[in-house]
Amino acid sequence: MTKITAQDLASYAALVVAMVALYVGWDQSRITRNQQHADVFPVIQLKTQYLLKTNEEGVTARHLTFEAFNAGVGPAFAESGRLEINNVKISHVGELSKLYPTGLQELGSYQGQFTNFILAPGKSEMIWEVAFPSDEKMEPLLNQFMHQFWAMEMQVCYCSLYEKCWVSEYNPSTPKPRPVEHCN
């Protein structure tokens, strides 16, 4: 039988201490990496508004807007987006007119970026805006269009500085973005 010497015990203790130090170092690096990712975590929220505005000339119109807002703490790199209404893909604000009931006219529209833009924390990007006449003749047509519009499916895929990606959908009941491997 071999005898364990004090030197052997010191060696075993040094090995245990080294293993504990290795684990603590690994765990600290994992925590630091998670903290770095949290420090640049973007959260894009998709918002629409349908409101009445009066311009400088006194003309009142209904405005339908769609914007992306970064509620996170880091920049969001918006890479792809999708908008579908009644299985019709809309890639430009002008394509909304495909869904207008006969007789509905727009006063004007604005098209911003839906993909390939960077959104700083606390900032928003107007994706598009459409203005409709606000009068008794247009109101039933607007209501008909808006009924279709609110059944839309809208989403944007974006990534952080560390190339972690998420998809945000227009869905007020589940505003939490879901993680994805990458944007298409």
C-alpha positions in Angstrom: 0.0 0.0 0.0 1.3 3.4 -0.9 1.5 6.1 1.6 0.1 9.5 0.8 2.5 12.2 1.7 1.9 15.9 2.5 3.3 16.7 -0.9 0.7 14.5 -2.6 -2.1 16.2 -0.5 -0.8 19.6 -1.6 -0.8 18.5 -5.2 -4.4 17.2 -5.0 -5.5 20.4 -3.3 -3.7 22.5 -6.0 -5.5 20.5 -8.7 -8.9 21.1 -7.0 -8.2 24.8 -6.6 -7.1 25.0 -10.3 -10.3 23.2 -11.4 -12.5 25.6 -9.3 -10.6 28.6 -10.7 -11.1 27.3 -14.2 -14.9 26.9 -13.6 -15.2 30.4 -12.0 -13.3 31.9 -14.9 -15.5 30.1 -17.5 -18.7 31.1 -15.6 -17.5 34.8 -15.3 -16.8 34.9 -19.0 -20.3 33.5 -19.8 -21.9 36.1 -17.6 -19.8 38.9 -19.2 -20.7 37.7 -22.7 -24.4 37.6 -21.7 -24.1 41.1 -20.3 -22.5 42.4 -23.5 -25.4 41.0 -25.5 -27.9 42.5 -23.1 -26.2 45.9 -23.4 -27.0 46.0 -27.2 -30.4 44.2 -27.2 -32.7 45.8 -29.7 -36.5 45.3 -29.5 -38.5 46.5 -32.5 -42.2 47.2 -32.0 -44.4 47.6 -35.1 -47.1 50.2 -34.7 -50.0 51.4 -36.8 -52.1 54.4 -36.3 -55.4 55.5 -38.0 -56.1 59.0 -37.1 -57.7 62.2 -38.3 -55.4 65.1 -39.2 -56.0 68.6 -40.4 -53.3 70.2 -42.6 -52.3 73.9 -42.9 -55.0 74.5 -45.6 -57.7 73.3 -43.2 -58.3 70.0 -45.1 -59.1 67.1 -42.8 -58.0 63.6 -43.8 -57.7 60.1 -42.4 -54.1 59.0 -42.1 -53.0 55.4 -41.8 -49.4 55.0 -40.7 -47.1 52.1 -40.1 -43.9 52.5 -38.2 -41.1 50.6 -36.5 -39.9 51.7 -33.1 -36.8 50.4 -31.3 -37.7 50.0 -27.6 -34.5 48.2 -26.9 -31.1 49.5 -25.7 -29.0 48.7 -28.8 -29.2 49.4 -32.5 -31.5 47.1 -34.7 -30.4 46.1 -38.1 -33.7 45.5 -40.0 -33.0 43.0 -42.7 -36.3 41.8 -44.0 -40.0 42.5 -43.6 -43.3 41.1 -44.7 -46.8 42.5 -44.9 -49.8 40.5 -46.1 -53.4 41.4 -46.2 -55.9 38.7 -47.3 -53.0 36.6 -48.7 -51.9 39.6 -50.9 -48.3 40.5 -50.3 -47.7 44.2 -50.0 -44.1 45.3 -50.6 -44.8 49.0 -51.4 -47.4 51.4 -50.1 -48.7 51.8 -53.7 -49.8 48.1 -53.7 -52.3 48.8 -51.0 -54.6 50.2 -53.7 -55.1 46.6 -54.9 -57.3 46.2 -51.8 -59.2 49.4 -52.0 -63.0 49.1 -52.6 -64.1 50.7 -55.9 -64.3 54.4 -55.4 -61.9 54.8 -52.5 -59.2 57.3 -53.4 -56.1 58.4 -51.5 -54.9 61.9 -51.1 -51.3 60.9 -51.0 -48.8 58.4 -49.6 -45.3 58.2 -48.3 -43.0 55.2 -48.6 -40.0 54.7 -46.3 -37.8 51.7 -45.8 -39.2 48.3 -44.9 -35.9 46.5 -45.0 -32.2 47.3 -44.9 -32.3 50.1 -42.3 -30.7 50.7 -39.0 -32.8 51.8 -36.1 -31.1 53.5 -33.1 -32.5 52.8 -29.6 -35.5 55.0 -28.8 -36.0 56.0 -32.4 -38.7 55.1 -34.9 -38.8 54.7 -38.7 -41.9 55.6 -40.7 -42.4 52.7 -43.0 -45.4 54.3 -44.8 -48.3 56.6 -44.5 -51.5 56.9 -46.6 -54.0 59.8 -46.4 -57.6 59.4 -47.4 -60.3 62.1 -47.8 -62.4 62.3 -44.7 -66.0 62.9 -45.8 -69.3 61.1 -45.6 -69.0 59.6 -49.1 -65.6 58.0 -48.3 -66.3 56.8 -44.7 -68.1 53.5 -45.7 -65.4 52.7 -48.2 -62.7 53.4 -45.6 -64.5 51.3 -43.1 -64.6 48.4 -45.6 -60.9 48.8 -46.4 -59.9 49.1 -42.7 -61.8 45.9 -41.9 -59.5 44.1 -44.3 -56.4 46.0 -43.1 -56.7 45.0 -39.5 -56.6 41.4 -40.5 -53.1 41.9 -41.7 -50.0 39.9 -41.0 -46.9 42.1 -40.6 -43.5 41.3 -39.3 -39.9 42.5 -39.5 -36.7 40.5 -38.9 -33.8 42.3 -37.4 -30.4 41.6 -35.8 -28.2 43.0 -33.1 -24.5 44.1 -33.3 -23.6 40.5 -32.3 -25.7 39.1 -35.1 -28.4 37.6 -32.9 -31.7 37.9 -34.7 -35.4 38.2 -33.9 -38.7 38.6 -35.6 -41.3 41.1 -34.3 -44.8 40.8 -35.4 -47.7 43.2 -35.4 -49.7 41.6 -32.6 -50.6 43.7 -29.6 -51.3 40.6 -27.5 -47.8 39.1 -27.9 -45.4 42.0 -28.4 -42.3 39.9 -27.4 -40.0 39.3 -30.4 -39.1 35.6 -31.1 -35.5 34.6 -31.7 -34.5 33.2 -35.1 -31.2 31.8 -36.5 -31.0 34.5 -39.1 -33.1 36.8 -41.3 -34.1 35.7 -44.8 
